[in-house]
Amino acid sequence: MDEYQIMNILLRLETGHLESFKVVRDYAKTLSDISERLSDDQLRRILMLSAYLCQRVDEAASGPAGQKDSEVAWRGNTRLS
């Protein structure tokens, strides 16, 4: 599958209501399953992009007063070097 096919699928998939923590847990498990087949650079890029997307979800879940839903407050402050 090339990048355009993947983008097309990602932009069209309907996810319904999912709990953020469960999605992150399942994502981490899936990535762990394939991590041995990835180079360090590929894994670093996937993690950086994933962290960016998780931060956007976190920002979107902010309440009107800026309070975050506890379900998405899992995001850490980890930096990759």
C-alpha positions as a Markdown table, in Angstrom:
| # | Residue | x | y | z |
|---|---|---|---|---|
| 1 | Met | 0.0 | 0.0 | 0.0 |
| 2 | Asp | 1.5 | 3.4 | -0.9 |
| 3 | Glu | 1.1 | 6.6 | 1.0 |
| 4 | Tyr | -1.8 | 7.9 | -1.0 |
| 5 | Gln | -3.8 | 4.8 | -0.5 |
| 6 | Ile | -3.1 | 4.9 | 3.2 |
| 7 | Met | -4.1 | 8.6 | 3.4 |
| 8 | Asn | -7.3 | 7.9 | 1.5 |
| 9 | Ile | -8.2 | 5.2 | 4.0 |
| 10 | Leu | -7.3 | 7.3 | 7.0 |
| 11 | Leu | -9.4 | 10.2 | 5.8 |
| 12 | Arg | -12.5 | 8.1 | 5.1 |
| 13 | Leu | -12.6 | 5.7 | 8.0 |
| 14 | Glu | -15.3 | 6.2 | 10.6 |
| 15 | Thr | -14.2 | 5.4 | 14.1 |
| 16 | Gly | -17.3 | 6.1 | 16.0 |
| 17 | His | -16.9 | 6.9 | 19.7 |
| 18 | Leu | -13.7 | 5.4 | 21.1 |
| 19 | Glu | -12.1 | 5.9 | 24.5 |
| 20 | Ser | -8.7 | 7.7 | 24.0 |
| 21 | Phe | -6.8 | 5.6 | 26.5 |
| 22 | Lys | -8.0 | 2.3 | 24.9 |
| 23 | Val | -7.0 | 3.6 | 21.5 |
| 24 | Val | -3.5 | 4.5 | 22.7 |
| 25 | Arg | -3.1 | 1.2 | 24.5 |
| 26 | Asp | -4.1 | -0.8 | 21.3 |
| 27 | Tyr | -1.9 | 1.4 | 19.2 |
| 28 | Ala | 1.1 | 0.9 | 21.5 |
| 29 | Lys | 0.5 | -2.9 | 21.4 |
| 30 | Thr | 0.2 | -2.9 | 17.6 |
| 31 | Leu | 3.4 | -0.8 | 17.2 |
| 32 | Ser | 5.2 | -3.1 | 19.7 |
| 33 | Asp | 4.2 | -6.1 | 17.5 |
| 34 | Ile | 5.9 | -4.6 | 14.4 |
| 35 | Ser | 8.7 | -2.6 | 16.0 |
| 36 | Glu | 11.3 | -5.2 | 15.4 |
| 37 | Arg | 10.7 | -4.9 | 11.6 |
| 38 | Leu | 11.2 | -1.1 | 11.7 |
| 39 | Ser | 14.4 | 0.8 | 11.6 |
| 40 | Asp | 15.1 | 3.2 | 14.5 |
| 41 | Asp | 14.4 | 6.1 | 12.3 |
| 42 | Gln | 11.1 | 4.7 | 11.1 |
| 43 | Leu | 10.0 | 4.0 | 14.6 |
| 44 | Arg | 11.1 | 7.4 | 15.8 |
| 45 | Arg | 9.1 | 9.1 | 13.0 |
| 46 | Ile | 6.0 | 7.0 | 13.8 |
| 47 | Leu | 6.2 | 7.9 | 17.4 |
| 48 | Met | 6.7 | 11.6 | 16.7 |
| 49 | Leu | 3.7 | 11.7 | 14.3 |
| 50 | Ser | 1.6 | 9.7 | 16.8 |
| 51 | Ala | 2.5 | 12.1 | 19.6 |
| 52 | Tyr | 1.5 | 15.1 | 17.4 |
| 53 | Leu | -1.9 | 13.4 | 16.6 |
| 54 | Cys | -2.5 | 12.6 | 20.3 |
| 55 | Gln | -1.8 | 16.2 | 21.3 |
| 56 | Arg | -4.4 | 17.4 | 18.7 |
| 57 | Val | -6.9 | 14.9 | 20.2 |
| 58 | Asp | -6.1 | 16.2 | 23.6 |
| 59 | Glu | -6.6 | 19.8 | 22.6 |
| 60 | Ala | -9.9 | 19.0 | 20.9 |
| 61 | Ala | -11.1 | 17.4 | 24.1 |
| 62 | Ser | -10.6 | 20.5 | 26.1 |
| 63 | Gly | -13.7 | 21.8 | 27.7 |
| 64 | Pro | -15.0 | 25.3 | 27.4 |
| 65 | Ala | -13.0 | 26.4 | 30.5 |
| 66 | Gly | -9.9 | 24.7 | 29.2 |
| 67 | Gln | -10.3 | 21.7 | 31.5 |
| 68 | Lys | -9.3 | 18.5 | 29.8 |
| 69 | Asp | -11.4 | 15.3 | 30.0 |
| 70 | Ser | -9.6 | 13.0 | 32.3 |
| 71 | Glu | -9.8 | 10.3 | 29.7 |
| 72 | Val | -7.4 | 12.1 | 27.4 |
| 73 | Ala | -5.2 | 13.5 | 30.2 |
| 74 | Trp | -2.8 | 10.5 | 29.8 |
| 75 | Arg | -0.5 | 12.4 | 27.5 |
| 76 | Gly | 3.0 | 12.5 | 28.8 |
| 77 | Asn | 5.8 | 15.0 | 28.2 |
| 78 | Thr | 8.3 | 12.5 | 26.7 |
| 79 | Arg | 10.9 | 13.8 | 24.2 |
| 80 | Leu | 12.6 | 11.6 | 21.7 |
| 81 | Ser | 16.2 | 12.4 | 20.9 |
